[in-house]
Each structure stands twice: as structure tokens, then as C-alpha cells.
């Protein structure tokens, strides 16, 4: 019989799985109906922000020993995604709300000496990079969370285990590459407006642009730790299942 902690984890992972399934459905529906890659954030951005904030619970789960993953790897994944979706994409587009009107664009360009064409290109929420990122995240999570949920009650079929430890080999590099694309495209605006300096550290000379400039070249190495960890898990999980199948046949 599942314990109380397992029932809680089953409920949490089931809700996350449902939320990400809704996100994926909205993203793909928008793509099919419009034929463009520009509507991913408009269709699913707010829900993804909510799911990403609530995913901090996974860091807590690892920290208190509720799950065996520990705290570091969940924190790395949560921090990376939160930086992209909440700090960069959401914040910058809010600052660029004027882009809905030509007069707003003209006024901003007069004030900052920016090229209107550059501004139109850099609307991150309508970037293909956001579509690729959201799609990769959603596909990963509609596999990962059902796998976790069904494991909590001891009824996870082999095909979900196989998908969990196979799909990431493509989806993770795709998502991480798109995240880096988003960060790179945002650098110019972040430097120009000194984004977050007054919000996070009003009395400290912190430059988010400098942080991001250092983060970008180190991002693949940080991500590689998580990627290699998943490969070790793949070998362990799929290897065990393969051996069990052999024994059953004998």
C-alpha cells in the first residue's frame, strides 16, 4: 500500500503532467492553426511560468529526502529554466510592450538610439527559440512526470520507462540549445537597460548582463552534468529491466 508521502508525490506529479500536457496541446494547436512559430508564449507562457515556479517543490523534495535525487540537480534545472522564462523572456517582453504600436517603437528608438528593425527582431516571446524551448520542455515533462507519478504507486509500464530514459537524449540538447539562443539574443537589451540591477541589488553594483555573459559559455558544462547523470540512470534503469526480462524468459 502506498505511503502518505508516495500519495502526495503521485498527486504532485500527476498535476504537473496534466499541466504540461495542456501546455503542449496549446502550443501545437497554435502552430497548426497559424502555421507559424510565434505564438508559443501567447498560448502557453503564463501556464508554463506557473508550472515552473511550482517546480521549486522538487528542490525541496530532494533537500528533505522525500525523493532520492538530492537537491543539487533539481536546483540546477529549476534555476536554469526559471532564469530563461521568468527573468529573461517575461521581463523583457513586459518592457517591450510598446512594440504593439508604431508610435511606441518610434518614441523608444528616439530615446535610446535603437534601430526599429533590431527591436522587432528581438521580441523574444515571438521568437522561434521560445517555441523550440517550450516544445522541448513540454515533451520532456509529459514523459517525466507520468513516469514519476506511476512509480509512486508501483505501476509504471516499461514503455514509459523506456521513453523517460531515451527521449531526453534528443529533447534535452534541443531545449538547452534554444535556452542559450534566448539568452544570447537578450544580451544587448539587458546591457542597454541594466535589467534587474535596481530590483535585485539596489545598493550593490551587480550587472545581470555580466552574469549572463559568464553563464553562457559555462552553460553547456553545467548542463552536461545533468545530461551525463541521466545517461547513468538510463544504463541502470533500462539495464535492470532488460535483465529482468531475460530471467522471466528463462
Backbone as CSV, one residue per row, in Angstrom:
resi,resn,N_x,N_y,N_z,CA_x,CA_y,CA_z,C_x,C_y,C_z
1,UNK,0.856,-1.200,0.000,0.000,0.000,0.000,0.894,1.253,0.000
2,UNK,0.595,2.225,-0.900,1.422,3.434,-0.958,1.373,4.217,0.349
3,UNK,2.520,4.764,0.720,2.587,5.593,1.920,1.991,6.969,1.637
4,UNK,1.840,7.757,2.711,1.285,9.099,2.554,2.182,9.962,1.672
5,UNK,3.510,9.821,1.841,4.437,10.605,1.022,4.340,10.215,-0.454
6,UNK,4.155,8.927,-0.710,4.005,8.478,-2.098,2.702,8.989,-2.718
7,UNK,1.658,9.037,-1.921,0.388,9.567,-2.426,0.520,11.058,-2.741
8,UNK,1.230,11.783,-1.891,1.467,13.209,-2.154,2.272,13.378,-3.443
9,UNK,3.354,12.600,-3.594,4.180,12.701,-4.796,3.403,12.289,-6.036
10,UNK,2.522,11.301,-5.889,1.680,10.896,-7.018,0.769,12.044,-7.443
11,UNK,0.175,12.725,-6.458,-0.715,13.847,-6.769,0.063,14.993,-7.401
12,UNK,1.227,15.322,-6.834,2.039,16.418,-7.369,2.458,16.138,-8.806
13,UNK,3.019,14.959,-9.051,3.492,14.626,-10.399,2.349,14.504,-11.396
14,UNK,1.202,14.049,-10.935,0.032,13.952,-11.824,-0.444,15.335,-12.245
15,UNK,-0.472,16.270,-11.298,-0.884,17.641,-11.629,0.104,18.289,-12.590
16,UNK,1.398,18.085,-12.355,2.400,18.629,-13.269,2.256,17.997,-14.656
17,UNK,2.029,16.697,-14.709,1.860,16.021,-16.000,0.666,16.593,-16.760
18,UNK,-0.436,16.809,-16.036,-1.626,17.380,-16.672,-1.342,18.792,-17.171
19,UNK,-0.683,19.597,-16.347,-0.375,20.973,-16.738,0.497,21.036,-17.975
20,UNK,1.540,20.208,-18.028,2.422,20.225,-19.190,1.735,19.652,-20.432
21,UNK,0.812,18.719,-20.233,0.047,18.202,-21.376,-0.827,19.306,-21.968
22,UNK,-1.413,20.133,-21.091,-2.204,21.274,-21.558,-1.312,22.249,-22.327
23,UNK,-0.122,22.509,-21.792,0.820,23.415,-22.467,1.167,22.899,-23.855
24,UNK,1.503,21.626,-23.948,1.877,21.045,-25.235,0.715,21.121,-26.221
25,UNK,-0.487,20.846,-25.717,-1.668,20.911,-26.574,-1.888,22.329,-27.105
26,UNK,-1.722,23.331,-26.243,-1.906,24.721,-26.668,-0.854,25.148,-27.685
27,UNK,0.386,24.764,-27.439,1.472,25.136,-28.349,1.255,24.527,-29.729
28,UNK,0.943,23.242,-29.757,0.760,22.561,-31.039,-0.504,23.042,-31.746
29,UNK,-1.556,23.324,-30.985,-2.801,23.836,-31.590,-2.559,25.184,-32.242
30,UNK,-1.817,26.044,-31.561,-1.500,27.354,-32.134,-0.651,27.203,-33.390
31,UNK,0.312,26.312,-33.344,1.175,26.098,-34.505,0.378,25.565,-35.703
32,UNK,-0.519,24.621,-35.439,-1.318,24.040,-36.520,-2.281,25.072,-37.108
33,UNK,-2.871,25.888,-36.236,-3.877,26.844,-36.703,-3.265,28.043,-37.418
34,UNK,-2.068,28.469,-36.979,-1.452,29.672,-37.564,-0.357,29.349,-38.577
35,UNK,0.253,28.177,-38.429,1.353,27.826,-39.321,2.635,28.589,-39.040
36,UNK,2.711,29.231,-37.869,3.913,29.995,-37.507,4.431,29.520,-36.149
37,UNK,5.662,29.963,-35.822,6.281,29.594,-34.553,6.222,30.721,-33.529
38,UNK,5.411,31.731,-33.790,5.453,32.946,-32.974,4.485,32.944,-31.788
39,UNK,3.593,31.978,-31.700,2.539,32.056,-30.692,2.722,31.176,-29.474
40,UNK,3.896,30.599,-29.290,4.097,29.662,-28.174,3.900,30.331,-26.822
41,UNK,4.496,31.509,-26.645,4.364,32.170,-25.342,2.935,32.667,-25.125
42,UNK,2.343,33.236,-26.142,0.978,33.753,-26.001,0.000,32.639,-25.638
43,UNK,0.225,31.436,-26.157,-0.715,30.342,-25.936,-0.462,29.594,-24.634
44,UNK,0.795,29.507,-24.199,1.090,28.664,-23.032,2.049,29.307,-22.035
45,UNK,2.519,30.515,-22.289,3.551,31.118,-21.458,3.170,31.289,-20.000
46,UNK,1.971,31.789,-19.737,1.565,32.028,-18.351,1.480,30.719,-17.568
47,UNK,0.942,29.683,-18.196,0.829,28.390,-17.519,2.208,27.785,-17.275
48,UNK,3.106,27.923,-18.234,4.460,27.398,-18.052,5.166,28.133,-16.919
49,UNK,4.956,29.444,-16.820,5.533,30.200,-15.708,5.035,29.654,-14.369
50,UNK,3.738,29.385,-14.287,3.153,28.853,-13.054,3.729,27.473,-12.719
51,UNK,3.806,26.612,-13.719,4.343,25.268,-13.501,5.809,25.319,-13.085
52,UNK,6.548,26.253,-13.677,7.965,26.358,-13.367,8.189,26.865,-11.948
53,UNK,7.392,27.824,-11.517,7.501,28.307,-10.136,7.173,27.174,-9.159
54,UNK,6.108,26.441,-9.419,5.703,25.363,-8.513,6.715,24.220,-8.504
55,UNK,7.518,24.110,-9.567,8.519,23.044,-9.630,9.626,23.219,-8.601
56,UNK,9.679,24.363,-7.932,10.659,24.537,-6.855,10.409,23.524,-5.737
57,UNK,9.193,23.008,-5.677,8.890,21.958,-4.703,9.805,20.754,-4.892
58,UNK,10.261,20.526,-6.123,11.132,19.380,-6.385,12.503,19.566,-5.739
59,UNK,12.938,20.813,-5.642,14.186,21.103,-4.923,14.000,20.783,-3.442
60,UNK,12.844,21.167,-2.904,12.546,20.896,-1.500,12.420,19.390,-1.268
61,UNK,11.762,18.686,-2.200,11.621,17.228,-2.076,12.989,16.566,-1.939
62,UNK,13.932,17.005,-2.779,15.272,16.439,-2.718,16.020,16.829,-1.458
63,UNK,15.810,18.076,-1.011,16.530,18.576,0.167,16.110,17.851,1.441
64,UNK,14.833,17.504,1.557,14.347,16.848,2.781,14.335,15.331,2.672
65,UNK,14.819,14.803,1.536,14.923,13.357,1.385,13.643,12.663,0.975
66,UNK,12.676,13.435,0.492,11.419,12.824,0.057,11.615,12.012,-1.219
67,UNK,12.580,12.431,-2.039,12.971,11.688,-3.243,14.490,11.515,-3.204
68,UNK,15.036,10.495,-3.878,16.472,10.207,-3.775,17.360,11.068,-4.665
69,UNK,16.800,12.018,-5.389,17.581,12.795,-6.359,18.559,13.768,-5.714
70,UNK,18.340,14.102,-4.442,19.153,15.131,-3.812,18.672,16.515,-4.222
71,UNK,19.417,17.534,-3.826,18.985,18.915,-4.046,19.669,19.576,-5.234
72,UNK,20.923,19.208,-5.517,21.732,19.953,-6.482,21.177,19.894,-7.900
73,UNK,20.925,18.706,-8.416,20.494,18.582,-9.811,19.110,19.200,-10.046
74,UNK,18.121,18.964,-9.172,16.843,19.674,-9.348,16.991,21.186,-9.288
75,UNK,17.885,21.677,-8.415,18.096,23.117,-8.310,18.729,23.676,-9.579
76,UNK,19.665,22.942,-10.154,20.299,23.382,-11.397,19.274,23.491,-12.525
77,UNK,18.427,22.474,-12.643,17.420,22.502,-13.710,16.390,23.587,-13.464
78,UNK,15.928,23.706,-12.228,14.931,24.724,-11.911,15.509,26.121,-12.123
79,UNK,16.743,26.343,-11.672,17.373,27.652,-11.816,17.579,28.042,-13.263
80,UNK,18.027,27.092,-14.079,18.246,27.381,-15.492,16.969,27.758,-16.214
81,UNK,15.928,26.994,-15.980,14.653,27.280,-16.654,14.024,28.566,-16.144
82,UNK,14.088,28.774,-14.839,13.499,29.982,-14.261,14.202,31.224,-14.787
83,UNK,15.506,31.153,-14.925,16.267,32.277,-15.471,15.781,32.627,-16.876
84,UNK,15.521,31.606,-17.680,15.109,31.836,-19.073,13.687,32.375,-19.150
85,UNK,12.753,31.694,-18.480,11.343,32.021,-18.690,10.883,33.226,-17.870
86,UNK,11.274,33.305,-16.599,10.768,34.372,-15.738,11.645,35.614,-15.742
87,UNK,12.961,35.435,-15.774,13.852,36.586,-15.684,14.079,37.238,-17.039
88,UNK,14.195,36.413,-18.092,14.523,36.977,-19.407,13.278,37.190,-20.257
89,UNK,12.636,36.121,-20.661,11.546,36.227,-21.644,10.393,37.076,-21.120
90,UNK,9.932,36.780,-19.916,8.773,37.516,-19.375,9.121,38.967,-19.083
91,UNK,10.253,39.221,-18.458,10.627,40.577,-18.078,10.882,41.471,-19.290
92,UNK,11.582,40.933,-20.267,11.935,41.756,-21.424,10.711,42.090,-22.248
93,UNK,9.810,41.145,-22.402,8.622,41.437,-23.202,7.728,42.451,-22.505
94,UNK,7.709,42.410,-21.175,6.939,43.431,-20.449,7.528,44.815,-20.709
95,UNK,8.845,44.879,-20.776,9.494,46.158,-21.067,9.277,46.589,-22.503
96,UNK,8.999,45.602,-23.370,8.804,45.899,-24.791,7.334,45.951,-25.180
97,UNK,6.466,46.189,-24.191,5.045,46.223,-24.507,4.680,47.299,-25.503
98,UNK,5.534,48.343,-25.590,5.289,49.441,-26.526,5.307,48.971,-27.973
99,UNK,5.876,47.817,-28.245,6.050,47.364,-29.627,4.725,47.102,-30.334
100,UNK,3.614,47.133,-29.578,2.322,46.916,-30.212,1.898,48.108,-31.068
101,UNK,2.577,49.224,-30.916,2.220,50.388,-31.726,3.460,50.997,-32.358
102,UNK,3.316,51.522,-33.555,4.442,52.129,-34.259,4.954,53.357,-33.520
103,UNK,4.034,54.148,-32.949,4.441,55.352,-32.225,5.310,54.999,-31.028
104,UNK,4.954,53.886,-30.352,5.751,53.452,-29.216,7.150,53.079,-29.629
105,UNK,7.256,52.378,-30.749,8.572,51.994,-31.257,9.383,53.233,-31.595
106,UNK,8.765,54.181,-32.287,9.472,55.391,-32.697,9.962,56.179,-31.482
107,UNK,9.099,56.298,-30.450,9.480,57.046,-29.262,10.654,56.388,-28.547
108,UNK,10.603,55.069,-28.430,11.684,54.372,-27.741,12.994,54.494,-28.513
109,UNK,12.918,54.383,-29.822,14.126,54.461,-30.640,14.752,55.849,-30.584
110,UNK,13.898,56.867,-30.484,14.415,58.233,-30.358,15.154,58.403,-29.041
111,UNK,14.605,57.798,-27.989,15.193,57.931,-26.653,16.492,57.146,-26.517
112,UNK,16.567,55.968,-27.123,17.700,55.070,-26.874,18.612,54.895,-28.067
113,UNK,18.266,55.492,-29.215,19.054,55.340,-30.442,19.112,53.895,-30.942
114,UNK,18.057,53.156,-30.669,17.978,51.786,-31.169,17.350,51.778,-32.549
115,UNK,17.727,50.788,-33.319,17.155,50.590,-34.644,15.820,49.870,-34.525
116,UNK,14.738,50.402,-35.111,13.431,49.735,-35.014,13.458,48.312,-35.530
117,UNK,14.266,48.038,-36.563,14.331,46.679,-37.108,14.906,45.728,-36.072
118,UNK,15.937,46.194,-35.356,16.527,45.364,-34.316,15.510,45.052,-33.231
119,UNK,14.720,46.079,-32.869,13.719,45.879,-31.829,12.680,44.850,-32.250
120,UNK,12.259,44.916,-33.489,11.246,43.976,-33.951,11.798,42.552,-33.977
121,UNK,13.086,42.411,-34.332,13.697,41.092,-34.374,13.796,40.503,-32.978
122,UNK,14.052,41.367,-31.995,14.356,40.886,-30.658,13.150,40.721,-29.750
123,UNK,11.965,40.650,-30.287,10.804,40.370,-29.462,10.838,38.887,-29.105
124,UNK,11.378,38.595,-27.953,11.713,37.220,-27.606,10.496,36.313,-27.502
125,UNK,9.394,36.821,-27.026,8.239,35.948,-26.838,7.710,35.391,-28.154
126,UNK,8.006,36.043,-29.254,7.572,35.547,-30.555,8.718,34.893,-31.321
127,UNK,9.827,34.656,-30.645,10.992,34.057,-31.281,10.796,32.560,-31.486
128,UNK,11.314,32.010,-32.587,11.315,30.549,-32.764,12.035,29.827,-31.637
129,UNK,13.007,30.507,-31.005,13.738,29.893,-29.894,12.802,29.577,-28.734
130,UNK,11.811,30.454,-28.491,10.848,30.210,-27.423,9.952,29.025,-27.786
131,UNK,9.545,28.954,-29.038,8.741,27.803,-29.484,9.508,26.503,-29.283
132,UNK,10.768,26.476,-29.690,11.579,25.263,-29.570,11.784,24.910,-28.095
133,UNK,12.082,25.912,-27.282,12.284,25.680,-25.851,11.034,25.117,-25.204
134,UNK,9.903,25.761,-25.425,8.651,25.319,-24.797,8.244,23.930,-25.271
135,UNK,8.439,23.658,-26.556,8.074,22.346,-27.081,8.953,21.253,-26.487
136,UNK,10.258,21.523,-26.415,11.174,20.539,-25.833,10.857,20.311,-24.360
137,UNK,10.615,21.399,-23.618,10.256,21.256,-22.199,8.972,20.448,-22.050
138,UNK,7.960,20.786,-22.832,6.653,20.129,-22.690,6.735,18.647,-23.017
139,UNK,7.423,18.312,-24.099,7.566,16.906,-24.460,8.326,16.131,-23.381
140,UNK,9.351,16.762,-22.841,10.118,16.104,-21.770,9.245,15.846,-20.548
141,UNK,8.446,16.844,-20.188,7.693,16.746,-18.945,6.452,15.857,-19.045
142,UNK,5.859,15.750,-20.235,4.709,14.847,-20.357,5.166,13.383,-20.347
143,UNK,6.465,13.171,-20.391,7.025,11.833,-20.205,7.538,11.666,-18.768
144,UNK,8.289,12.659,-18.283,8.944,12.555,-16.975,7.942,12.479,-15.825
145,UNK,6.951,13.362,-15.823,6.035,13.395,-14.682,5.126,12.164,-14.595
146,UNK,4.565,11.667,-15.708,3.821,10.403,-15.589,4.694,9.248,-15.103
147,UNK,5.955,9.241,-15.546,6.891,8.205,-15.076,7.054,8.285,-13.564
148,UNK,7.267,9.486,-13.042,7.417,9.650,-11.601,6.124,9.294,-10.867
149,UNK,4.994,9.741,-11.414,3.713,9.500,-10.745,3.405,8.008,-10.649
150,UNK,3.579,7.293,-11.751,3.269,5.868,-11.748,4.256,5.064,-10.907
151,UNK,5.484,5.534,-10.818,6.455,4.871,-9.940,6.056,4.975,-8.478
152,UNK,5.367,6.073,-8.141,4.946,6.272,-6.754,3.951,5.208,-6.301
153,UNK,3.212,4.662,-7.245,2.233,3.623,-6.888,2.664,2.253,-7.407
154,UNK,3.894,2.189,-7.917,4.450,0.905,-8.341,3.820,0.302,-9.571
155,UNK,3.317,1.151,-10.484,2.637,0.631,-11.678,3.083,1.359,-12.940
156,UNK,4.390,1.491,-13.105,4.907,2.187,-14.283,5.260,1.160,-15.364
157,UNK,4.574,1.190,-16.515,4.866,0.226,-17.579,6.234,0.477,-18.209
158,UNK,6.772,-0.573,-18.816,8.124,-0.496,-19.367,8.242,0.558,-20.454
159,UNK,7.198,0.740,-21.271,7.315,1.679,-22.393,7.478,3.123,-21.909
160,UNK,6.890,3.441,-20.753,7.091,4.783,-20.192,8.511,4.914,-19.637
161,UNK,8.996,3.847,-18.992,10.379,3.857,-18.507,11.338,4.041,-19.682
162,UNK,11.068,3.325,-20.768,11.940,3.428,-21.948,11.914,4.840,-22.528
163,UNK,10.726,5.418,-22.646,10.610,6.787,-23.148,11.326,7.776,-22.234
164,UNK,11.146,7.596,-20.922,11.770,8.502,-19.953,13.287,8.541,-20.123
165,UNK,13.881,7.382,-20.336,15.334,7.311,-20.389,15.885,7.216,-21.812
166,UNK,15.061,7.580,-22.790,15.516,7.618,-24.181,15.242,8.973,-24.825
167,UNK,14.034,9.506,-24.609,13.646,10.766,-25.262,14.547,11.925,-24.848
168,UNK,15.066,11.892,-23.630,15.893,13.008,-23.157,17.156,13.190,-24.002
169,UNK,17.621,12.118,-24.637,18.866,12.202,-25.420,18.746,13.216,-26.552
170,UNK,17.524,13.432,-27.033,17.276,14.421,-28.087,16.670,15.691,-27.512
171,UNK,15.702,15.545,-26.609,14.951,16.698,-26.115,15.806,17.617,-25.245
172,UNK,16.675,17.077,-24.422,17.476,17.916,-23.549,18.459,18.795,-24.323
173,UNK,19.249,18.230,-25.259,20.134,19.115,-26.038,19.371,20.159,-26.833
174,UNK,18.205,19.775,-27.350,17.393,20.717,-28.114,16.929,21.872,-27.239
175,UNK,16.403,21.544,-26.056,15.932,22.575,-25.141,17.050,23.472,-24.643
176,UNK,18.187,22.879,-24.290,19.299,23.675,-23.772,19.872,24.605,-24.850
177,UNK,19.954,24.122,-26.076,20.462,24.961,-27.167,19.549,26.153,-27.399
178,UNK,18.233,25.914,-27.343,17.275,27.007,-27.531,17.332,27.995,-26.369
179,UNK,17.547,27.498,-25.154,17.698,28.391,-23.993,18.899,29.315,-24.178
180,UNK,20.004,28.753,-24.654,21.198,29.570,-24.890,20.955,30.593,-25.989
181,UNK,20.196,30.212,-26.987,19.829,31.122,-28.077,19.053,32.307,-27.507
182,UNK,18.095,32.034,-26.622,17.301,33.095,-25.998,18.193,34.035,-25.191
183,UNK,19.075,33.467,-24.372,19.959,34.299,-23.540,20.868,35.171,-24.397
184,UNK,21.395,34.597,-25.458,22.293,35.349,-26.331,21.569,36.512,-26.991
185,UNK,20.367,36.276,-27.459,19.610,37.326,-28.133,19.209,38.443,-27.173
186,UNK,19.113,38.105,-25.893,18.676,39.101,-24.901,19.815,39.965,-24.381
187,UNK,21.060,39.595,-24.638,22.196,40.279,-24.022,22.225,41.779,-24.309
188,UNK,21.972,42.149,-25.560,22.057,43.570,-25.935,21.059,44.415,-25.164
189,UNK,19.818,43.939,-25.070,18.797,44.692,-24.349,19.113,44.758,-22.858
190,UNK,19.561,43.639,-22.300,19.882,43.591,-20.871,20.979,44.587,-20.533
191,UNK,21.996,44.682,-21.395,23.083,45.627,-21.168,22.595,47.061,-21.310
192,UNK,21.760,47.310,-22.304,21.271,48.667,-22.571,20.443,49.205,-21.403
193,UNK,19.587,48.352,-20.858,18.662,48.792,-19.805,19.120,48.411,-18.404
194,UNK,20.283,47.720,-18.302,20.793,47.283,-16.998,19.709,46.533,-16.231
195,UNK,19.155,45.545,-16.893,17.997,44.806,-16.384,18.268,44.183,-15.018
196,UNK,17.320,44.373,-14.102,17.288,43.782,-12.765,18.251,44.411,-11.762
197,UNK,19.100,45.324,-12.181,20.082,45.889,-11.255,19.396,46.596,-10.084
198,UNK,18.360,47.367,-10.363,17.683,48.114,-9.303,16.715,47.248,-8.509
199,UNK,16.307,46.137,-9.119,15.314,45.277,-8.457,15.977,44.346,-7.456
200,UNK,17.046,43.669,-7.879,17.672,42.663,-7.032,18.716,43.232,-6.080
201,UNK,19.570,44.140,-6.598,20.672,44.635,-5.790,20.778,46.158,-5.928
202,UNK,19.861,46.913,-5.312,19.854,48.377,-5.477,21.098,49.069,-4.932
203,UNK,21.754,48.473,-3.934,22.926,49.124,-3.344,24.218,48.377,-3.658
204,UNK,24.151,47.484,-4.635,25.331,46.685,-4.974,25.530,46.727,-6.478
205,UNK,26.762,46.918,-6.945,26.996,47.060,-8.389,26.917,45.724,-9.128
206,UNK,25.738,45.119,-9.085,25.518,43.852,-9.765,25.002,44.114,-11.178
207,UNK,25.639,43.506,-12.144,25.196,43.639,-13.522,24.739,42.276,-14.018
208,UNK,23.449,42.172,-14.250,22.905,40.899,-14.732,23.505,40.542,-16.090
209,UNK,23.816,41.561,-16.880,24.435,41.318,-18.178,25.772,40.593,-18.017
210,UNK,26.574,41.003,-17.040,27.856,40.346,-16.789,27.661,38.900,-16.339
211,UNK,26.677,38.714,-15.466,26.364,37.359,-15.001,25.994,36.458,-16.168
212,UNK,25.131,36.984,-17.049,24.687,36.193,-18.193,25.832,35.940,-19.174
213,UNK,26.725,36.915,-19.308,27.879,36.761,-20.202,28.813,35.656,-19.723
214,UNK,28.914,35.508,-18.409,29.723,34.422,-17.844,28.966,33.096,-17.911
215,UNK,27.658,33.161,-17.676,26.846,31.945,-17.665,26.797,31.265,-19.032
216,UNK,26.693,32.063,-20.093,26.510,31.487,-21.421,27.605,30.496,-21.818
217,UNK,28.901,30.859,-21.740,29.927,29.892,-22.140,30.058,28.709,-21.185
218,UNK,29.613,28.874,-19.928,29.702,27.759,-18.981,28.435,26.899,-18.980
219,UNK,27.380,27.384,-19.624,26.078,26.700,-19.607,26.173,25.258,-20.110
220,UNK,26.856,24.993,-21.229,26.941,23.605,-21.699,27.608,22.673,-20.690
221,UNK,28.587,23.186,-19.948,29.286,22.346,-18.979,28.414,22.059,-17.759
222,UNK,27.638,23.073,-17.343,26.708,22.868,-16.240,25.621,21.875,-16.639
223,UNK,25.124,22.047,-17.856,24.073,21.163,-18.349,24.585,19.743,-18.552
224,UNK,25.880,19.608,-18.917,26.455,18.290,-19.177,26.411,17.400,-17.937
225,UNK,26.539,18.010,-16.766,26.470,17.239,-15.516,25.125,16.531,-15.395
226,UNK,24.053,17.261,-15.665,22.714,16.677,-15.613,22.526,15.646,-16.720
227,UNK,23.038,15.948,-17.897,22.886,15.052,-19.051,23.582,13.713,-18.793
228,UNK,24.810,13.766,-18.286,25.552,12.536,-18.009,24.916,11.748,-16.863
229,UNK,24.350,12.477,-15.897,23.636,11.812,-14.807,22.456,11.010,-15.348
230,UNK,21.749,11.579,-16.315,20.613,10.867,-16.908,21.071,9.646,-17.708
231,UNK,22.216,9.743,-18.348,22.748,8.586,-19.069,23.094,7.454,-18.102
232,UNK,23.636,7.809,-16.922,23.920,6.782,-15.923,22.630,6.123,-15.453
233,UNK,21.605,6.959,-15.248,20.304,6.420,-14.851,19.724,5.527,-15.944
234,UNK,19.923,5.935,-17.195,19.406,5.135,-18.313,20.033,3.745,-18.313
235,UNK,21.339,3.710,-18.139,22.030,2.434,-18.123,21.551,1.573,-16.964
236,UNK,21.343,2.198,-15.821,20.893,1.473,-14.643,19.463,0.965,-14.800
237,UNK,18.548,1.865,-15.184,17.124,1.506,-15.249,16.820,0.537,-16.383
238,UNK,17.276,0.859,-17.593,16.966,0.002,-18.735,17.753,-1.296,-18.666
239,UNK,18.960,-1.235,-18.112,19.756,-2.447,-17.952,19.086,-3.427,-17.001
240,UNK,18.549,-2.900,-15.885,17.858,-3.755,-14.919,16.617,-4.383,-15.525
241,UNK,15.839,-3.576,-16.241,14.616,-4.094,-16.864,14.942,-5.168,-17.897
242,UNK,16.025,-4.968,-18.646,16.428,-5.935,-19.662,16.823,-7.259,-19.008
243,UNK,17.557,-7.194,-17.905,17.971,-8.399,-17.197,16.772,-9.128,-16.612
244,UNK,15.823,-8.362,-16.084,14.612,-8.983,-15.518,13.808,-9.713,-16.589
245,UNK,13.731,-9.118,-17.779,13.019,-9.763,-18.876,13.686,-11.079,-19.280
246,UNK,15.023,-11.069,-19.292,15.764,-12.281,-19.637,15.479,-13.407,-18.644
247,UNK,15.467,-13.030,-17.347,15.219,-14.026,-16.309,13.819,-14.611,-16.434
248,UNK,12.833,-13.763,-16.769,11.453,-14.235,-16.923,11.329,-15.235,-18.067
249,UNK,12.073,-14.959,-19.163,12.038,-15.841,-20.328,12.623,-17.207,-20.004
250,UNK,13.683,-17.195,-19.151,14.313,-18.454,-18.754,13.382,-19.257,-17.862
